[in-house]
Amino acid sequence: MVHSVKDGAEGLLRVGVAGVGVMGSNHARVLADLAGVKLAGIVDPDRKQRDFVSNALGCPGFTEIEGLLAAGVDALTIAAPTHLHIELAMAAIERGVHVMVEKPIASSVEEGNAIITAARRAGITLMVGHVERFNPAVAAIKDAIREGDILSIAITRVEVQPQLASAMAEREDIALLQFRTESGVLAHINTNWITPFKARNVTVATRNKYVMGDLLTRQVTECFGFQPDGSYSMRHLSVGHSEPLRSELQAFVSAVVSGKRPAVSGEEGVAGLEIAIRCLQNTSVTSAARRERPRRLTG
């Protein structure tokens, strides 16, 4: 049975967090301060991290998801390792609890679709966390190209992951991807997590302008008015200052309360996952063992 929203203490929406590592602890931090929300509790098997977040935010901590759900929550955000997403999501959905799960939605398309089907049958809100969609710089870029005839989009995401520097993993460390969408737009993605430098940039070319956005500094520049002699005009666009994660979690809460379609649906989450897995399947793999194993996203 779906929980009626805002049936907790003082009419607040009771939200729990599953997994309080780097991302999940930020979920908890934002939810603890979000209007109309009560951080009902967190769950994480790591006692040290669980106690740290629980004590810092003054909320209950649990070792298992069943304990958090039994304590009473209306909604749950999942920021645990990817392979646990389906187990945690299904446990919440079975109790009629609304769910936001961090990307990727699951380890495989099949698991992602199973979560979508279960959520639809239960009549609960299912949202997938794609936090950069809520970056004010992304919003400014979208506004700048809204009426344009888009030719190409290029995305660069580079950052070092020190904790993985000495680890061996199935997944690739560097990816250079190029696509052409059904609408004919050329898309290019350059990403890696071993370069000792952090960059998140988006550039969009249309027939009439070229827009460059830095998602870290939140600076967006628009080049326009191109002339036959090669000259053009340039201006910096206005960009908001809201925290992307706060905006994302507010969007989730709003979708739960209103019953409207979430900002990022489960279907959109699975579509992104499917593209990522197809990219992995198309890479040249020298190991026969890796070639024979079905691809899954690990984490």
C-alpha positions as CSV (number, residue, x, y, z in Angstrom):
1,M,0.0,0.0,0.0
2,V,1.3,3.4,-0.9
3,H,2.1,5.7,2.0
4,S,0.0,8.8,2.0
5,V,2.5,11.7,1.8
6,K,3.2,14.0,4.7
7,D,1.6,11.6,7.2
8,G,4.5,11.8,9.6
9,A,5.3,14.1,12.5
10,E,3.9,17.6,12.0
11,G,2.8,16.8,8.4
12,L,6.4,16.5,7.2
13,L,7.4,14.0,4.4
14,R,9.5,11.4,6.1
15,V,12.5,10.6,3.9
16,G,15.3,8.0,4.5
17,V,18.7,7.5,2.9
18,A,20.2,4.2,2.0
19,G,23.9,4.4,1.8
20,V,25.8,7.3,3.4
21,G,29.1,7.3,1.6
22,V,30.3,10.5,-0.2
23,M,27.0,11.0,-2.2
24,G,24.6,9.5,0.4
25,S,25.9,11.7,3.2
26,N,25.2,14.7,1.1
27,H,21.7,13.4,0.4
28,A,21.2,13.2,4.2
29,R,22.7,16.7,4.7
30,V,20.4,18.3,2.2
31,L,17.3,16.4,3.3
32,A,17.9,17.3,7.0
33,D,17.6,21.0,6.0
34,L,14.9,20.7,3.3
35,A,11.6,22.5,3.9
36,G,8.6,20.1,4.4
37,V,10.9,17.1,5.0
38,K,12.0,15.1,8.0
39,L,15.1,13.1,7.7
40,A,13.6,9.9,9.1
41,G,16.9,7.9,9.3
42,I,19.8,6.5,7.4
43,V,21.0,2.9,6.7
44,D,24.6,1.8,6.1
45,P,26.5,-1.3,7.1
46,D,29.6,0.8,7.8
47,R,29.2,1.5,11.5
48,K,31.8,4.3,11.7
49,Q,30.3,6.2,8.7
50,R,26.7,5.5,9.8
51,D,27.3,6.8,13.4
52,F,29.2,9.8,12.1
53,V,26.3,10.9,9.8
54,S,23.6,9.9,12.3
55,N,25.2,11.9,15.1
56,A,26.0,14.9,12.9
57,L,22.4,15.2,11.7
58,G,20.6,13.9,14.7
59,C,18.7,11.1,13.0
60,P,18.4,7.3,13.6
61,G,20.9,5.0,12.0
62,F,20.2,1.4,10.9
63,T,22.4,-1.5,9.7
64,E,19.7,-3.0,7.5
65,I,17.1,-1.5,5.2
66,E,14.3,-3.4,7.0
67,G,14.9,-1.5,10.1
68,L,14.7,1.9,8.4
69,L,11.5,0.9,6.5
70,A,9.9,-0.5,9.7
71,A,10.6,2.8,11.5
72,G,8.3,4.6,9.0
73,V,9.4,6.4,5.9
74,D,7.3,7.9,3.0
75,A,10.2,8.1,0.6
76,L,13.7,6.7,0.2
77,T,16.8,7.9,-1.6
78,I,19.3,5.2,-2.6
79,A,23.0,6.1,-2.9
80,A,24.4,2.7,-2.2
81,P,26.8,0.8,-4.5
82,T,25.1,0.0,-7.9
83,H,24.8,-3.8,-7.3
84,L,22.6,-3.1,-4.3
85,H,20.1,-0.8,-6.0
86,I,17.6,-3.4,-7.1
87,E,17.5,-5.1,-3.6
88,L,17.0,-1.7,-1.8
89,A,14.5,-0.4,-4.4
90,M,12.4,-3.5,-4.3
91,A,12.3,-3.5,-0.5
92,A,11.0,0.0,-0.5
93,I,8.6,-0.4,-3.3
94,E,7.1,-3.5,-1.7
95,R,6.2,-1.3,1.3
96,G,4.7,1.5,-0.9
97,V,7.6,3.8,-0.3
98,H,8.5,6.3,-3.0
99,V,12.1,5.9,-4.4
100,M,14.8,8.1,-5.9
101,V,17.8,5.9,-6.9
102,E,21.2,7.4,-7.9
103,K,22.4,6.6,-11.4
104,P,22.9,4.1,-12.8
105,I,19.4,2.9,-11.9
106,A,20.7,-0.7,-11.6
107,S,23.5,-3.0,-12.8
108,S,21.7,-4.1,-15.9
109,V,18.9,-3.1,-18.2
110,E,16.9,-6.1,-17.0
111,E,17.2,-5.0,-13.3
112,G,16.3,-1.4,-14.2
113,N,13.2,-2.5,-16.0
114,A,12.2,-4.7,-13.1
115,I,12.4,-1.7,-10.8
116,I,10.3,0.3,-13.2
117,T,7.6,-2.4,-13.5
118,A,7.4,-2.9,-9.7
119,A,7.1,0.9,-9.1
120,R,4.4,1.2,-11.7
121,R,2.4,-1.7,-10.2
122,A,2.8,-0.2,-6.7
123,G,1.7,3.3,-7.9
124,I,4.7,5.0,-6.4
125,T,7.0,7.7,-7.6
126,L,10.3,6.5,-9.1
127,M,13.0,9.0,-9.9
128,V,16.6,8.5,-11.0
129,G,19.3,10.8,-9.7
130,H,21.2,12.7,-12.5
131,V,22.4,15.6,-10.5
132,E,24.0,17.5,-13.4
133,R,20.6,18.1,-15.0
134,F,20.0,20.4,-12.0
135,N,23.2,22.3,-12.4
136,P,22.4,26.0,-13.0
137,A,25.0,26.1,-15.8
138,V,23.2,23.3,-17.6
139,A,19.9,25.2,-17.2
140,A,21.6,28.3,-18.7
141,I,22.9,26.3,-21.6
142,K,19.5,24.8,-22.3
143,D,17.9,28.3,-22.3
144,A,20.5,29.6,-24.7
145,I,19.9,26.8,-27.3
146,R,16.2,26.3,-26.8
147,E,15.2,27.8,-30.2
148,G,18.4,26.8,-32.0
149,D,19.1,24.2,-34.6
150,I,21.6,22.0,-32.7
151,L,24.5,20.6,-34.7
152,S,26.7,19.0,-32.1
153,I,27.2,18.6,-28.3
154,A,30.5,17.8,-26.7
155,I,30.9,16.8,-23.0
156,T,34.2,16.5,-21.1
157,R,34.2,15.0,-17.6
158,V,37.7,14.3,-16.2
159,E,38.5,13.7,-12.6
160,V,40.9,11.6,-10.5
161,Q,39.6,8.8,-8.3
162,P,42.5,8.3,-5.8
163,Q,40.9,5.3,-4.1
164,L,40.9,3.4,-7.4
165,A,44.5,4.3,-8.4
166,S,45.8,0.9,-7.4
167,A,42.7,-1.2,-8.1
168,M,42.1,-3.5,-11.0
169,A,38.5,-3.3,-12.4
170,E,36.5,-4.6,-15.3
171,R,35.4,-1.2,-16.3
172,E,37.4,1.1,-18.6
173,D,39.3,4.0,-17.1
174,I,39.1,6.2,-20.2
175,A,36.3,6.6,-22.7
176,L,36.1,8.6,-26.0
177,L,32.6,8.2,-27.3
178,Q,30.9,9.6,-30.4
179,F,27.2,9.2,-31.3
180,R,24.7,10.6,-33.8
181,T,21.2,11.0,-32.3
182,E,18.0,10.2,-34.1
183,S,17.6,13.9,-34.8
184,G,21.0,14.0,-36.4
185,V,22.9,15.8,-33.6
186,L,26.5,14.7,-33.3
187,A,27.4,14.0,-29.7
188,H,31.0,13.5,-28.3
189,I,31.9,12.4,-24.8
190,N,35.4,12.5,-23.4
191,T,35.8,11.1,-19.9
192,N,38.3,9.5,-17.6
193,W,39.0,9.1,-13.9
194,I,42.8,8.7,-13.8
195,T,44.0,12.2,-15.0
196,P,45.0,14.3,-11.9
197,F,42.8,17.1,-13.0
198,K,39.1,17.9,-12.7
199,A,37.0,19.3,-15.5
200,R,33.3,19.2,-16.4
201,N,32.6,21.1,-19.6
202,V,29.7,21.2,-22.1
203,T,29.9,22.9,-25.5
204,V,27.0,23.1,-27.9
205,A,27.1,24.2,-31.6
206,T,24.0,25.4,-33.3
207,R,23.7,27.0,-36.8
208,N,23.7,30.5,-35.2
209,K,25.7,30.3,-32.0
210,Y,28.3,28.4,-30.0
211,V,27.7,28.0,-26.3
212,M,30.4,26.9,-23.8
213,G,29.7,26.0,-20.2
214,D,31.9,25.1,-17.3
215,L,29.8,23.0,-14.8
216,L,32.3,23.5,-12.0
217,T,32.8,27.3,-12.1
218,R,29.2,27.7,-13.5
219,Q,30.4,30.1,-16.2
220,V,28.5,30.0,-19.5
221,T,29.7,31.9,-22.6
222,E,27.7,32.4,-25.8
223,C,29.3,33.3,-29.1
224,F,26.9,34.6,-31.7
225,G,26.5,37.1,-34.6
226,F,29.0,35.4,-36.8
227,Q,30.1,37.5,-39.8
228,P,31.6,36.6,-43.2
229,D,34.9,38.0,-42.2
230,G,35.1,35.6,-39.2
231,S,34.2,38.1,-36.5
232,Y,31.6,37.5,-33.9
233,S,30.2,38.7,-30.6
234,M,30.6,37.1,-27.2
235,R,28.8,37.4,-23.9
236,H,28.6,35.7,-20.5
237,L,25.2,34.5,-19.6
238,S,23.5,34.8,-16.3
239,V,23.7,31.6,-14.2
240,G,21.9,30.8,-11.0
241,H,23.5,29.8,-7.7
242,S,21.4,27.0,-6.4
243,E,23.0,23.8,-5.2
244,P,22.3,21.1,-7.9
245,L,21.7,18.3,-5.3
246,R,19.3,20.5,-3.3
247,S,17.3,21.3,-6.5
248,E,17.3,17.6,-7.4
249,L,16.0,16.4,-4.1
250,Q,13.4,19.2,-4.0
251,A,12.2,18.0,-7.4
252,F,11.9,14.5,-6.0
253,V,9.9,15.7,-3.0
254,S,7.7,17.8,-5.2
255,A,7.0,14.8,-7.5
256,V,6.1,12.7,-4.5
257,V,3.8,15.3,-3.0
258,S,2.1,16.2,-6.3
259,G,2.0,12.8,-7.9
260,K,3.3,14.3,-11.1
261,R,5.9,12.8,-13.4
262,P,9.4,13.1,-11.8
263,A,12.1,15.2,-13.5
264,V,14.1,12.1,-14.4
265,S,12.0,9.0,-14.9
266,G,13.0,5.4,-14.5
267,E,12.6,4.9,-18.2
268,E,15.1,7.8,-18.8
269,G,17.5,6.2,-16.4
270,V,17.3,2.8,-18.1
271,A,17.8,4.5,-21.5
272,G,21.0,6.0,-20.3
273,L,22.2,2.7,-18.8
274,E,21.4,0.9,-22.0
275,I,23.6,3.3,-24.0
276,A,26.5,2.9,-21.5
277,I,26.3,-0.9,-21.7
278,R,26.2,-0.8,-25.5
279,C,29.3,1.3,-25.5
280,L,31.1,-1.2,-23.4
281,Q,29.9,-4.1,-25.6
282,N,31.3,-2.3,-28.7
283,T,34.8,-1.9,-27.2
284,S,37.6,-4.2,-28.3
285,V,38.4,-6.7,-25.5
286,T,41.4,-8.9,-25.6
287,S,40.5,-11.1,-22.7
288,A,38.3,-14.0,-23.8
289,A,36.9,-14.3,-20.3
290,R,35.7,-10.7,-20.3
291,R,34.4,-11.1,-23.8
292,E,32.2,-14.0,-22.8
293,R,30.7,-12.4,-19.7
294,P,27.5,-10.3,-20.1
295,R,28.2,-6.7,-19.4
296,R,27.0,-5.1,-16.2
297,L,27.8,-1.8,-14.5
298,T,29.5,-2.4,-11.2
299,G,29.9,-0.2,-8.3
